[in-house]
Amino acid sequence: MRAARIHAALFASVLAGGFSVPALAQSPYDGLWNVKIMTKTGSCDAVAQYPLTVTDGKISAPGSEVSGHVGHQGNVKVSIRGAYANGQLSGNAGSGKWNGASGGIPCSGRWEASRQ
């Protein structure tokens, strides 16, 4: 269960940029995204999927505390509760790497996102 919460917290914000950008009237990445995460090492869930919404470059997800932005060029860099992710969005897709921990045991892997 803890691994699922870590995945939810991390990937509910995976599209959130770890840098500060001004609010945009509309971001080229606005819309509904499906994020799939794959664990390559560690005891986190092997695969999980989460729906995310980007509005004016800001990230939100149902039932999750999410804050951050997608950079105007699609750069993704996230830090939340000791978990980190980075990568790139381009058009209607994106991917990157993540790492964190579940029960104190390190986990890492890749993420992929597609706009719905």
Rosetta constraint file for C-alpha pairs under 8 A:
AtomPair CA 1 CA 5 HARMONIC 6.42 0.50
AtomPair CA 2 CA 6 HARMONIC 6.24 0.50
AtomPair CA 2 CA 102 HARMONIC 6.48 0.50
AtomPair CA 2 CA 103 HARMONIC 7.11 0.50
AtomPair CA 3 CA 7 HARMONIC 6.15 0.50
AtomPair CA 3 CA 43 HARMONIC 7.63 0.50
AtomPair CA 3 CA 44 HARMONIC 5.00 0.50
AtomPair CA 3 CA 45 HARMONIC 6.28 0.50
AtomPair CA 3 CA 101 HARMONIC 7.87 0.50
AtomPair CA 3 CA 102 HARMONIC 5.14 0.50
AtomPair CA 3 CA 103 HARMONIC 7.58 0.50
AtomPair CA 4 CA 8 HARMONIC 6.04 0.50
AtomPair CA 4 CA 44 HARMONIC 7.33 0.50
AtomPair CA 4 CA 45 HARMONIC 6.60 0.50
AtomPair CA 5 CA 9 HARMONIC 6.00 0.50
AtomPair CA 6 CA 10 HARMONIC 5.95 0.50
AtomPair CA 6 CA 83 HARMONIC 7.75 0.50
AtomPair CA 6 CA 100 HARMONIC 7.90 0.50
AtomPair CA 6 CA 101 HARMONIC 7.72 0.50
AtomPair CA 6 CA 102 HARMONIC 7.08 0.50
AtomPair CA 7 CA 11 HARMONIC 5.76 0.50
AtomPair CA 7 CA 12 HARMONIC 7.80 0.50
AtomPair CA 7 CA 44 HARMONIC 7.69 0.50
AtomPair CA 7 CA 45 HARMONIC 7.78 0.50
AtomPair CA 7 CA 48 HARMONIC 7.54 0.50
AtomPair CA 8 CA 12 HARMONIC 5.43 0.50
AtomPair CA 8 CA 50 HARMONIC 7.28 0.50
AtomPair CA 8 CA 64 HARMONIC 7.35 0.50
AtomPair CA 9 CA 13 HARMONIC 6.52 0.50
AtomPair CA 9 CA 64 HARMONIC 6.69 0.50
AtomPair CA 9 CA 65 HARMONIC 7.24 0.50
AtomPair CA 9 CA 66 HARMONIC 7.50 0.50
AtomPair CA 9 CA 80 HARMONIC 7.13 0.50
AtomPair CA 9 CA 81 HARMONIC 7.78 0.50
AtomPair CA 10 CA 14 HARMONIC 5.86 0.50
AtomPair CA 10 CA 78 HARMONIC 7.89 0.50
AtomPair CA 10 CA 79 HARMONIC 7.78 0.50
AtomPair CA 10 CA 80 HARMONIC 6.20 0.50
AtomPair CA 10 CA 81 HARMONIC 7.87 0.50
AtomPair CA 10 CA 83 HARMONIC 6.22 0.50
AtomPair CA 10 CA 84 HARMONIC 7.21 0.50
AtomPair CA 10 CA 85 HARMONIC 7.65 0.50
AtomPair CA 11 CA 15 HARMONIC 7.50 0.50
AtomPair CA 11 CA 35 HARMONIC 7.02 0.50
AtomPair CA 11 CA 37 HARMONIC 7.53 0.50
AtomPair CA 11 CA 50 HARMONIC 6.98 0.50
AtomPair CA 12 CA 50 HARMONIC 6.64 0.50
AtomPair CA 12 CA 51 HARMONIC 7.56 0.50
AtomPair CA 12 CA 52 HARMONIC 6.30 0.50
AtomPair CA 12 CA 60 HARMONIC 7.32 0.50
AtomPair CA 12 CA 61 HARMONIC 5.91 0.50
AtomPair CA 12 CA 64 HARMONIC 6.74 0.50
AtomPair CA 12 CA 66 HARMONIC 6.39 0.50
AtomPair CA 13 CA 59 HARMONIC 6.70 0.50
AtomPair CA 13 CA 60 HARMONIC 7.60 0.50
AtomPair CA 13 CA 66 HARMONIC 5.46 0.50
AtomPair CA 13 CA 67 HARMONIC 6.77 0.50
AtomPair CA 13 CA 68 HARMONIC 7.12 0.50
AtomPair CA 13 CA 78 HARMONIC 6.90 0.50
AtomPair CA 13 CA 80 HARMONIC 7.83 0.50
AtomPair CA 14 CA 76 HARMONIC 7.18 0.50
AtomPair CA 14 CA 77 HARMONIC 7.40 0.50
AtomPair CA 14 CA 78 HARMONIC 5.91 0.50
AtomPair CA 14 CA 85 HARMONIC 6.16 0.50
AtomPair CA 14 CA 86 HARMONIC 7.52 0.50
AtomPair CA 15 CA 59 HARMONIC 6.83 0.50
AtomPair CA 15 CA 68 HARMONIC 7.83 0.50
AtomPair CA 15 CA 69 HARMONIC 6.95 0.50
AtomPair CA 15 CA 70 HARMONIC 5.81 0.50
AtomPair CA 15 CA 76 HARMONIC 5.70 0.50
AtomPair CA 15 CA 77 HARMONIC 7.50 0.50
AtomPair CA 15 CA 78 HARMONIC 7.37 0.50
AtomPair CA 16 CA 58 HARMONIC 7.06 0.50
AtomPair CA 16 CA 59 HARMONIC 5.85 0.50
AtomPair CA 16 CA 66 HARMONIC 7.94 0.50
AtomPair CA 16 CA 67 HARMONIC 6.61 0.50
AtomPair CA 16 CA 68 HARMONIC 4.19 0.50
AtomPair CA 16 CA 69 HARMONIC 4.25 0.50
AtomPair CA 16 CA 70 HARMONIC 5.19 0.50
AtomPair CA 16 CA 76 HARMONIC 6.32 0.50
AtomPair CA 16 CA 77 HARMONIC 6.71 0.50
AtomPair CA 16 CA 78 HARMONIC 5.88 0.50
AtomPair CA 17 CA 68 HARMONIC 5.40 0.50
AtomPair CA 17 CA 69 HARMONIC 4.41 0.50
AtomPair CA 17 CA 70 HARMONIC 4.79 0.50
AtomPair CA 17 CA 71 HARMONIC 6.01 0.50
AtomPair CA 17 CA 75 HARMONIC 6.86 0.50
AtomPair CA 17 CA 76 HARMONIC 4.83 0.50
AtomPair CA 17 CA 77 HARMONIC 4.71 0.50
AtomPair CA 17 CA 78 HARMONIC 5.65 0.50
AtomPair CA 18 CA 68 HARMONIC 6.60 0.50
AtomPair CA 18 CA 69 HARMONIC 7.29 0.50
AtomPair CA 18 CA 76 HARMONIC 7.13 0.50
AtomPair CA 18 CA 77 HARMONIC 4.66 0.50
AtomPair CA 18 CA 78 HARMONIC 4.74 0.50
AtomPair CA 18 CA 79 HARMONIC 6.50 0.50
AtomPair CA 19 CA 68 HARMONIC 7.92 0.50
AtomPair CA 19 CA 69 HARMONIC 7.61 0.50
AtomPair CA 19 CA 71 HARMONIC 7.91 0.50
AtomPair CA 19 CA 77 HARMONIC 7.36 0.50
AtomPair CA 20 CA 69 HARMONIC 7.57 0.50
AtomPair CA 21 CA 69 HARMONIC 7.37 0.50
AtomPair CA 21 CA 71 HARMONIC 7.05 0.50
AtomPair CA 23 CA 56 HARMONIC 6.61 0.50
AtomPair CA 23 CA 57 HARMONIC 7.05 0.50
AtomPair CA 24 CA 56 HARMONIC 5.36 0.50
AtomPair CA 24 CA 57 HARMONIC 6.53 0.50
AtomPair CA 25 CA 56 HARMONIC 5.77 0.50
AtomPair CA 26 CA 30 HARMONIC 6.93 0.50
AtomPair CA 26 CA 55 HARMONIC 7.27 0.50
AtomPair CA 26 CA 56 HARMONIC 4.53 0.50
AtomPair CA 26 CA 57 HARMONIC 6.88 0.50
AtomPair CA 27 CA 55 HARMONIC 7.21 0.50
AtomPair CA 27 CA 56 HARMONIC 5.07 0.50
AtomPair CA 27 CA 57 HARMONIC 4.95 0.50
AtomPair CA 27 CA 72 HARMONIC 6.56 0.50
AtomPair CA 28 CA 57 HARMONIC 7.91 0.50
AtomPair CA 28 CA 72 HARMONIC 7.00 0.50
AtomPair CA 28 CA 91 HARMONIC 7.94 0.50
AtomPair CA 29 CA 54 HARMONIC 6.61 0.50
AtomPair CA 29 CA 57 HARMONIC 6.71 0.50
AtomPair CA 29 CA 70 HARMONIC 7.28 0.50
AtomPair CA 29 CA 72 HARMONIC 7.96 0.50
AtomPair CA 29 CA 74 HARMONIC 7.35 0.50
AtomPair CA 29 CA 89 HARMONIC 7.93 0.50
AtomPair CA 29 CA 91 HARMONIC 7.48 0.50
AtomPair CA 29 CA 92 HARMONIC 7.81 0.50
AtomPair CA 30 CA 53 HARMONIC 7.24 0.50
AtomPair CA 30 CA 54 HARMONIC 4.53 0.50
AtomPair CA 30 CA 55 HARMONIC 5.02 0.50
AtomPair CA 30 CA 56 HARMONIC 6.23 0.50
AtomPair CA 30 CA 57 HARMONIC 6.19 0.50
AtomPair CA 31 CA 53 HARMONIC 5.62 0.50
AtomPair CA 31 CA 54 HARMONIC 5.20 0.50
AtomPair CA 31 CA 55 HARMONIC 6.54 0.50
AtomPair CA 31 CA 115 HARMONIC 6.89 0.50
AtomPair CA 31 CA 116 HARMONIC 7.49 0.50
AtomPair CA 32 CA 51 HARMONIC 6.97 0.50
AtomPair CA 32 CA 52 HARMONIC 5.81 0.50
AtomPair CA 32 CA 53 HARMONIC 4.53 0.50
AtomPair CA 32 CA 54 HARMONIC 6.47 0.50
AtomPair CA 32 CA 115 HARMONIC 5.84 0.50
AtomPair CA 32 CA 116 HARMONIC 5.50 0.50
AtomPair CA 33 CA 51 HARMONIC 5.72 0.50
AtomPair CA 33 CA 52 HARMONIC 5.09 0.50
AtomPair CA 33 CA 53 HARMONIC 6.04 0.50
AtomPair CA 33 CA 54 HARMONIC 7.61 0.50
AtomPair CA 33 CA 113 HARMONIC 6.43 0.50
AtomPair CA 33 CA 114 HARMONIC 5.52 0.50
AtomPair CA 33 CA 115 HARMONIC 4.30 0.50
AtomPair CA 33 CA 116 HARMONIC 5.56 0.50
AtomPair CA 34 CA 49 HARMONIC 6.82 0.50
AtomPair CA 34 CA 50 HARMONIC 5.78 0.50
AtomPair CA 34 CA 51 HARMONIC 4.60 0.50
AtomPair CA 34 CA 52 HARMONIC 6.25 0.50
AtomPair CA 34 CA 113 HARMONIC 5.54 0.50
AtomPair CA 34 CA 114 HARMONIC 5.40 0.50
AtomPair CA 34 CA 115 HARMONIC 6.33 0.50
AtomPair CA 34 CA 116 HARMONIC 6.79 0.50
AtomPair CA 35 CA 49 HARMONIC 5.48 0.50
AtomPair CA 35 CA 50 HARMONIC 5.20 0.50
AtomPair CA 35 CA 51 HARMONIC 6.25 0.50
AtomPair CA 35 CA 52 HARMONIC 7.26 0.50
AtomPair CA 35 CA 111 HARMONIC 6.86 0.50
AtomPair CA 35 CA 112 HARMONIC 5.73 0.50
AtomPair CA 35 CA 113 HARMONIC 4.32 0.50
AtomPair CA 35 CA 114 HARMONIC 6.66 0.50
AtomPair CA 36 CA 47 HARMONIC 7.06 0.50
AtomPair CA 36 CA 48 HARMONIC 5.74 0.50
AtomPair CA 36 CA 49 HARMONIC 4.34 0.50
AtomPair CA 36 CA 50 HARMONIC 6.57 0.50
AtomPair CA 36 CA 111 HARMONIC 5.62 0.50
AtomPair CA 36 CA 112 HARMONIC 5.25 0.50
AtomPair CA 36 CA 113 HARMONIC 6.21 0.50
AtomPair CA 37 CA 47 HARMONIC 5.55 0.50
AtomPair CA 37 CA 48 HARMONIC 5.37 0.50
AtomPair CA 37 CA 49 HARMONIC 6.31 0.50
AtomPair CA 37 CA 109 HARMONIC 7.36 0.50
AtomPair CA 37 CA 110 HARMONIC 5.96 0.50
AtomPair CA 37 CA 111 HARMONIC 4.29 0.50
AtomPair CA 37 CA 112 HARMONIC 6.44 0.50
AtomPair CA 38 CA 45 HARMONIC 7.94 0.50
AtomPair CA 38 CA 46 HARMONIC 5.71 0.50
AtomPair CA 38 CA 47 HARMONIC 4.63 0.50
AtomPair CA 38 CA 48 HARMONIC 6.87 0.50
AtomPair CA 38 CA 109 HARMONIC 5.59 0.50
AtomPair CA 38 CA 110 HARMONIC 5.40 0.50
AtomPair CA 38 CA 111 HARMONIC 6.10 0.50
AtomPair CA 39 CA 44 HARMONIC 6.51 0.50
AtomPair CA 39 CA 45 HARMONIC 6.65 0.50
AtomPair CA 39 CA 46 HARMONIC 4.91 0.50
AtomPair CA 39 CA 47 HARMONIC 6.36 0.50
AtomPair CA 39 CA 107 HARMONIC 6.86 0.50
AtomPair CA 39 CA 108 HARMONIC 5.68 0.50
AtomPair CA 39 CA 109 HARMONIC 4.39 0.50
AtomPair CA 39 CA 110 HARMONIC 6.70 0.50
AtomPair CA 40 CA 46 HARMONIC 7.51 0.50
AtomPair CA 40 CA 107 HARMONIC 7.55 0.50
AtomPair CA 40 CA 108 HARMONIC 5.88 0.50
AtomPair CA 40 CA 109 HARMONIC 4.59 0.50
AtomPair CA 40 CA 110 HARMONIC 7.43 0.50
AtomPair CA 41 CA 106 HARMONIC 7.69 0.50
AtomPair CA 41 CA 107 HARMONIC 5.31 0.50
AtomPair CA 41 CA 108 HARMONIC 5.35 0.50
AtomPair CA 41 CA 109 HARMONIC 6.57 0.50
AtomPair CA 42 CA 101 HARMONIC 7.77 0.50
AtomPair CA 42 CA 102 HARMONIC 7.92 0.50
AtomPair CA 42 CA 105 HARMONIC 6.55 0.50
AtomPair CA 42 CA 106 HARMONIC 5.59 0.50
AtomPair CA 42 CA 107 HARMONIC 4.09 0.50
AtomPair CA 42 CA 108 HARMONIC 6.62 0.50
AtomPair CA 43 CA 102 HARMONIC 6.51 0.50
AtomPair CA 43 CA 105 HARMONIC 6.96 0.50
AtomPair CA 43 CA 106 HARMONIC 7.64 0.50
AtomPair CA 43 CA 107 HARMONIC 6.31 0.50
AtomPair CA 44 CA 101 HARMONIC 7.48 0.50
AtomPair CA 44 CA 102 HARMONIC 5.93 0.50
AtomPair CA 44 CA 107 HARMONIC 6.06 0.50
AtomPair CA 51 CA 61 HARMONIC 6.72 0.50
AtomPair CA 52 CA 59 HARMONIC 6.92 0.50
AtomPair CA 52 CA 60 HARMONIC 6.00 0.50
AtomPair CA 52 CA 61 HARMONIC 4.94 0.50
AtomPair CA 52 CA 62 HARMONIC 7.82 0.50
AtomPair CA 53 CA 59 HARMONIC 5.78 0.50
AtomPair CA 53 CA 60 HARMONIC 5.28 0.50
AtomPair CA 53 CA 61 HARMONIC 6.16 0.50
AtomPair CA 54 CA 58 HARMONIC 5.33 0.50
AtomPair CA 54 CA 59 HARMONIC 4.66 0.50
AtomPair CA 54 CA 60 HARMONIC 6.48 0.50
AtomPair CA 54 CA 70 HARMONIC 7.91 0.50
AtomPair CA 55 CA 59 HARMONIC 6.55 0.50
AtomPair CA 55 CA 60 HARMONIC 7.92 0.50
AtomPair CA 57 CA 69 HARMONIC 5.20 0.50
AtomPair CA 57 CA 70 HARMONIC 5.25 0.50
AtomPair CA 57 CA 71 HARMONIC 7.20 0.50
AtomPair CA 57 CA 72 HARMONIC 7.63 0.50
AtomPair CA 58 CA 67 HARMONIC 7.17 0.50
AtomPair CA 58 CA 68 HARMONIC 5.86 0.50
AtomPair CA 58 CA 69 HARMONIC 4.58 0.50
AtomPair CA 58 CA 70 HARMONIC 6.66 0.50
AtomPair CA 59 CA 66 HARMONIC 6.44 0.50
AtomPair CA 59 CA 67 HARMONIC 6.12 0.50
AtomPair CA 59 CA 68 HARMONIC 5.96 0.50
AtomPair CA 59 CA 69 HARMONIC 6.00 0.50
AtomPair CA 59 CA 70 HARMONIC 7.55 0.50
AtomPair CA 60 CA 64 HARMONIC 7.61 0.50
AtomPair CA 60 CA 65 HARMONIC 7.76 0.50
AtomPair CA 60 CA 66 HARMONIC 5.57 0.50
AtomPair CA 60 CA 67 HARMONIC 7.08 0.50
AtomPair CA 61 CA 65 HARMONIC 7.54 0.50
AtomPair CA 61 CA 66 HARMONIC 6.70 0.50
AtomPair CA 68 CA 78 HARMONIC 7.92 0.50
AtomPair CA 70 CA 74 HARMONIC 5.94 0.50
AtomPair CA 70 CA 75 HARMONIC 6.46 0.50
AtomPair CA 70 CA 76 HARMONIC 6.04 0.50
AtomPair CA 71 CA 75 HARMONIC 5.15 0.50
AtomPair CA 71 CA 76 HARMONIC 6.74 0.50
AtomPair CA 73 CA 89 HARMONIC 7.94 0.50
AtomPair CA 74 CA 88 HARMONIC 5.53 0.50
AtomPair CA 74 CA 89 HARMONIC 4.57 0.50
AtomPair CA 74 CA 90 HARMONIC 6.12 0.50
AtomPair CA 75 CA 86 HARMONIC 7.76 0.50
AtomPair CA 75 CA 87 HARMONIC 6.29 0.50
AtomPair CA 75 CA 88 HARMONIC 4.79 0.50
AtomPair CA 75 CA 89 HARMONIC 6.39 0.50
AtomPair CA 76 CA 85 HARMONIC 7.55 0.50
AtomPair CA 76 CA 86 HARMONIC 5.06 0.50
AtomPair CA 76 CA 87 HARMONIC 4.99 0.50
AtomPair CA 76 CA 88 HARMONIC 5.48 0.50
AtomPair CA 76 CA 89 HARMONIC 7.21 0.50
AtomPair CA 77 CA 84 HARMONIC 7.55 0.50
AtomPair CA 77 CA 85 HARMONIC 5.71 0.50
AtomPair CA 77 CA 86 HARMONIC 4.20 0.50
AtomPair CA 77 CA 87 HARMONIC 6.61 0.50
AtomPair CA 78 CA 83 HARMONIC 7.97 0.50
AtomPair CA 78 CA 84 HARMONIC 5.39 0.50
AtomPair CA 78 CA 85 HARMONIC 5.02 0.50
AtomPair CA 78 CA 86 HARMONIC 6.18 0.50
AtomPair CA 79 CA 83 HARMONIC 5.76 0.50
AtomPair CA 79 CA 84 HARMONIC 4.57 0.50
AtomPair CA 79 CA 85 HARMONIC 6.74 0.50
AtomPair CA 80 CA 84 HARMONIC 6.50 0.50
AtomPair CA 82 CA 100 HARMONIC 6.21 0.50
AtomPair CA 82 CA 101 HARMONIC 7.68 0.50
AtomPair CA 83 CA 98 HARMONIC 7.42 0.50
AtomPair CA 83 CA 99 HARMONIC 5.74 0.50
AtomPair CA 83 CA 100 HARMONIC 4.07 0.50
AtomPair CA 83 CA 101 HARMONIC 7.00 0.50
AtomPair CA 84 CA 98 HARMONIC 5.53 0.50
AtomPair CA 84 CA 99 HARMONIC 5.42 0.50
AtomPair CA 84 CA 100 HARMONIC 6.28 0.50
AtomPair CA 85 CA 96 HARMONIC 7.09 0.50
AtomPair CA 85 CA 97 HARMONIC 5.62 0.50
AtomPair CA 85 CA 98 HARMONIC 4.04 0.50
AtomPair CA 85 CA 99 HARMONIC 6.47 0.50
AtomPair CA 86 CA 96 HARMONIC 5.49 0.50
AtomPair CA 86 CA 97 HARMONIC 5.69 0.50
AtomPair CA 86 CA 98 HARMONIC 6.53 0.50
AtomPair CA 87 CA 94 HARMONIC 7.30 0.50
AtomPair CA 87 CA 95 HARMONIC 5.59 0.50
AtomPair CA 87 CA 96 HARMONIC 3.81 0.50
AtomPair CA 87 CA 97 HARMONIC 6.36 0.50
AtomPair CA 88 CA 94 HARMONIC 5.44 0.50
AtomPair CA 88 CA 95 HARMONIC 5.84 0.50
AtomPair CA 88 CA 96 HARMONIC 6.40 0.50
AtomPair CA 89 CA 93 HARMONIC 5.77 0.50
AtomPair CA 89 CA 94 HARMONIC 3.97 0.50
AtomPair CA 89 CA 95 HARMONIC 6.67 0.50
AtomPair CA 89 CA 113 HARMONIC 7.85 0.50
AtomPair CA 90 CA 94 HARMONIC 5.86 0.50
AtomPair CA 92 CA 114 HARMONIC 5.64 0.50
AtomPair CA 92 CA 115 HARMONIC 4.92 0.50
AtomPair CA 93 CA 112 HARMONIC 7.44 0.50
AtomPair CA 93 CA 113 HARMONIC 5.41 0.50
AtomPair CA 93 CA 114 HARMONIC 4.39 0.50
AtomPair CA 93 CA 115 HARMONIC 6.24 0.50
AtomPair CA 94 CA 112 HARMONIC 5.67 0.50
AtomPair CA 94 CA 113 HARMONIC 4.98 0.50
AtomPair CA 94 CA 114 HARMONIC 6.57 0.50
AtomPair CA 95 CA 110 HARMONIC 7.23 0.50
AtomPair CA 95 CA 111 HARMONIC 5.39 0.50
AtomPair CA 95 CA 112 HARMONIC 4.24 0.50
AtomPair CA 95 CA 113 HARMONIC 6.04 0.50
AtomPair CA 96 CA 110 HARMONIC 5.64 0.50
AtomPair CA 96 CA 111 HARMONIC 5.38 0.50
AtomPair CA 96 CA 112 HARMONIC 6.71 0.50
AtomPair CA 97 CA 108 HARMONIC 7.54 0.50
AtomPair CA 97 CA 109 HARMONIC 5.77 0.50
AtomPair CA 97 CA 110 HARMONIC 4.29 0.50
AtomPair CA 97 CA 111 HARMONIC 5.94 0.50
AtomPair CA 98 CA 108 HARMONIC 5.51 0.50
AtomPair CA 98 CA 109 HARMONIC 5.49 0.50
AtomPair CA 98 CA 110 HARMONIC 5.83 0.50
AtomPair CA 98 CA 111 HARMONIC 7.05 0.50
AtomPair CA 99 CA 106 HARMONIC 7.33 0.50
AtomPair CA 99 CA 107 HARMONIC 5.58 0.50
AtomPair CA 99 CA 108 HARMONIC 4.00 0.50
AtomPair CA 99 CA 109 HARMONIC 6.47 0.50
AtomPair CA 100 CA 106 HARMONIC 5.78 0.50
AtomPair CA 100 CA 107 HARMONIC 5.24 0.50
AtomPair CA 100 CA 108 HARMONIC 6.23 0.50
AtomPair CA 101 CA 105 HARMONIC 5.13 0.50
AtomPair CA 101 CA 106 HARMONIC 4.15 0.50
AtomPair CA 101 CA 107 HARMONIC 5.04 0.50
AtomPair CA 101 CA 108 HARMONIC 7.98 0.50
AtomPair CA 102 CA 106 HARMONIC 6.48 0.50
AtomPair CA 102 CA 107 HARMONIC 6.84 0.50
